[in-house]
């Protein structure tokens, strides 16, 4: 009862303290209810859910809400893109493998360097073999035929797996006491961070083939992933360097007094505290990286956003672009919210363990 009273007092104090506060609160509440009702009316109450063609949404007497029929009919194109229709089960299982890998990495049992690395390497290898094929009787599907959500997941996972170890190495080189190592590394970080990601992708996709011999060029998708990973590593290295600065200098002195060498001190003493201190910006960097995968559409790849555009790109469905973008937005929302909530869970758990 006292909690209810205190809550009521807090609401009155924060929102109804003066007549002007009361008017503003009621006005904004009415506006919020009006907007929420409009969204629910369009997306749920007056929406059309069934059917197998656009005619059900154009018919006389049809409701004037969202036409979710486009998702019923075109969801395969949105999720799998150009991947061969008869092989799309492989793309679905591959995405599930990455999802299971991510869930396993959230379990404290796997929170060691070796277990976490083994889990992600195994999961990513299974993902790649399922998508690529060419072994175990699976037909070969080249990278230019990949698309949809599976391509987005592949790019994100590849950038994270390449960029995170690279960022640790770059951060250590940036902190080196040797100017010959520290200064060029700082210059590399500053140059990379001063460039837009799109320009790095464009350079990797278009400019590199004019500079390198053909045998060194590789596939365009992998060049973009490497450029993206370098961009990720430059930002993440500064986050890690900030984590190092947050660790008291006495930690290194104490480890030296115990007789630990450089690598033992780094692995057992410094890095666990560095990642604890750098956890919030690290989660934020992963969230930004997942959203920035949509930029590959400008380089000619058929990721989930481009697949969504193709879903309403025909004359039959050109009116249903709002529904498709809402569906694609929900996909990004689910992934980003999951990353954010897991980051919040880690912060709470690590703060408890630190106490």
Secondary structure, DSSP 8 states (H G I E B T S, - for coil): -HHHHHHHHHHHHHHSSSHHHHHHHHHHHHHHHHHHHHHHIIIIIT-B---SSTHHHHSTT--SS-BTHHHHHHHHHHHHTTS-GGGHHHHHHHHHHHHHHHHHHTSGGG-SHHHHHHHHHHHHHHHHHHHH--STT-----GGG--HHHHHHHHHHHHHHHHHHHHHHHHHHHT-S-HHHHHHHHHHHHHHHHS-HHHHHHIIIIIHHHHS-HHHH--HHHHHHHHHHHHHHHHHHHHHHHHHHHS-THHHHHHHHTT--HHHIIIIIIHHHHHHHTHHHHHHHHHHHHHHGGGGGGGT--BHHHHHHHHT-STTTGGGHHHHHHHHHHHHHHHHHHHHHHHHHHHHHHHHHH-
